[in-house]
Each structure stands twice: as C-alpha cells, then as structure tokens.
Amino acid sequence: MVRLCFSLLGLLLAGCALSSCSVRNTFSTELPLQVAHRGGASLGPENTLLCVELAIVAGVAVVEVDVRVTADSVAVIMHDASVDRTTNGSGLLAAMSLSSVKELSIVDNDGAVTAERVPTLCELLEFVDGRCCLLLDIKDSAASGVVEAVLETVDKCGAASWVAVQSFSDSVLRRFRSLGAPFPLEKLVVFKIPLLPIIFDGSLRFFSLQKYSYLSSFNISRHFLSYAFIDYLHRNGKSVKAWTFDCDSELKPVVFSLDAIITDCPK
C-alpha cells in the first residue's frame, strides 16, 4: 500500500434525523446542506462548546466535531493527536488522563487563552441535547478503544437518533458495524481514481459498493469531485458530502450536485 501525508481534513450528514435523509438529484440547483466543520471553526475556538453553540445560533442543522480518547479511555473532542496547537499545554492526548486534559485551557483562533476547556463527548452530547445533528469524525484507530467509548457514550446520552460517525479508517467503520452501531456510518475519501475501482483515503484501497454496502455516505475532498462518481453513488442510494470549504473557497457548479458541504464558515 502506498501511504501519503495530506493536510486536507473534514466532512457530513443532513436533515433533522441523519438516517432519514434522501439523496439529491445529481443536477440539483439547490444549495447543499452546510455542515459546521470542527464546530464551525471560523465562529470560535474549534471543537468547543462555545463554537458549537455559535453554530446552532447561526441556524446550522449539522455540526461536525472530532473525537479521540484519553489514556483512561474517555472520548473527548479534539482534532489533533497532540494538544499543542489548540490548548496551552503540550503532549499527546492519548498519553494523558482525562483529569490532566481538563486542566488545559483552549486557545482561540488568534492564539489567546480562553476560558473554554476540552469537552468530553458526553458533555457535548448533553449540551447539544438534539438541538442539531452531530457528525462525529473518529480520529483514533479501532485499537485505541475509541469505538467502544463512543458507542457507550452515545447510548448513555440517548443520542443515537441525531448522531452519525465518519472515518477514513475502514477498520474503525467495520468495528462500529460489528458492534451494531445504531446510527449512520460514513466513509471519508480523498479521491477515486477514474475508471478504476480504487479509492485513496491515505492508502490505496479496492472500492466496490458491495464492500461498503453498510455505509450511508461517502465524504470526498472538495478538490477531487467529479459528476460521474457523485452520480454513480446517488444512483446506488448513497449520499455524498465534500470537505472542507473555508471562507474563501469557490463554489464550483459540481458543488450543487452534493448533499452537503463541510465548511469552517457556516452561513
């Protein structure tokens, strides 16, 4: 397998109940649903309760956040493997206990220390309480215990009807499926090679709808969208989202064939 490093991130799901969304006509002229990436990162400190609240106030129906687990197997909301960029601390999140993580303060988009703390997934679910749908981007591997931590937390908070999970990792998605995840599962993809049954998600992988039949959506980098692949997925009952649009991203015509765009700048 060929592995490459990509700095592209992102993605999502739609409607009031994520599992009940219908796919769009490929040639729609309707603006796709907007999903607030990392809570709506242009609105406030990413992946914080404050940022999510600002996205909800702005009228966003779906908010995407990133999930990792601490050393004591608690699911928390953070994008990077390290706490260095988004907090006033340093070190790998996976090596820190929840109590150590809770001592950290979040820094804002200008680098200033805020009163925000790293939220646990449980705190986020209780805070949102169904006011919007959540798309959980699983950053850790299946071996970390993140799948079990997410399933337990979602069940405890009664949130299965308004969450979905996305991941680049096939092993993470298969683990959710094998444990009977009661919410939609979505595959993050960088691109599909034209005319070949191969996708790239950090590695080159064989692609077939039979292999991925249990997935509800394919979430593709905005740089590699094609009408042909979007239409193929739609004709086979799959949703298609694109990631990640910033405040200056051009909305090319192909965007209007999508079900949703994942954006730092909702509304």
Residue, then its C-alpha position, 0 to 999 in steps of 0.5 A: m500500500v502506498r501511504l501519503c501525508f495530506s493536510l486536507l481534513g473534514l466532512l457530513l450528514a443532513g436533515c433533522a434525523l441523519s438516517s432519514c435523509s434522501v439523496r439529491n438529484t445529481f443536477s440539483t440547483e439547490l444549495p447543499l446542506q452546510v455542515a459546521h466543520r470542527g464546530g464551525a471553526s471560523l465562529g470560535p475556538e474549534n471543537t468547543l462548546l462555545c463554537v458549537e453553540l455559535a453554530i446552532v445560533a447561526g441556524v446550522a442543522v449539522v455540526e461536525v466535531d472530532v473525537r479521540v480518547t484519553a489514556d483512561s479511555v474517555a472520548v473527548i473532542m479534539h482534532d489533533a493527536s497532540v494538544d499543542r496547537t489548540t490548548n496551552g499545554s503540550g503532549l499527546l492526548a492519548a498519553m494523558s488522563l482525562s483529569s490532566v486534559k481538563e486542566l488545559s485551557i483552549v486557545d482561540n483562533d488568534g492564539a489567546v487563552t480562553a476560558e473554554r476547556v476540552p469537552t468530553l463527548c458526553e458533555l457535548l452530547e448533553f449540551v447539544d441535547g438534539r438541538c442539531c445533528l452531530l457528525l462525529d469524525i473518529k480520529d483514533s484507530a479501532a485499537s485505541g478503544v475509541v469505538e467502544a467509548v463512543l458507542e457507550t457514550v452515545d447510548k448513555c446520552g440517548a443520542a443515537s437518533w441525531v448522531a452519525v460517525q465518519s472515518f477514513s479508517d475502514s477498520v474503525l467503520r467495520r468495528f462500529r458495524s460489528l458492534g451494531a452501531p445504531f446510527p449512520l456510518e460514513k466513509l471519508v475519501v480523498f479521491k477515486i481514481p477514474l475508471l478504476p475501482i480504487i479509492f485513496d483515503g491515505s492508502l490505496r484501497f479496492f472500492s466496490l459498493q458491495k464492500y461498503s454496502y453498510l455505509s450511508s455516505f461517502n465524504i470526498s475532498r472538495h478538490f477531487l469531485s467529479y459528476a460521474f462518481i457523485d452520480y454513480l453513488h446517488r444512483n446506488g442510494k448513497s449520499v455524498k458530502a465534500w470537505t472542507f470549504d473555508c471562507d474563501s473557497e469557490l463554489k464550483p457548479v459540481v458543488f450543487s450536485l452534493d448533499a452537503i458541504i463541510t465548511d469552517c464558515p457556516k452561513 
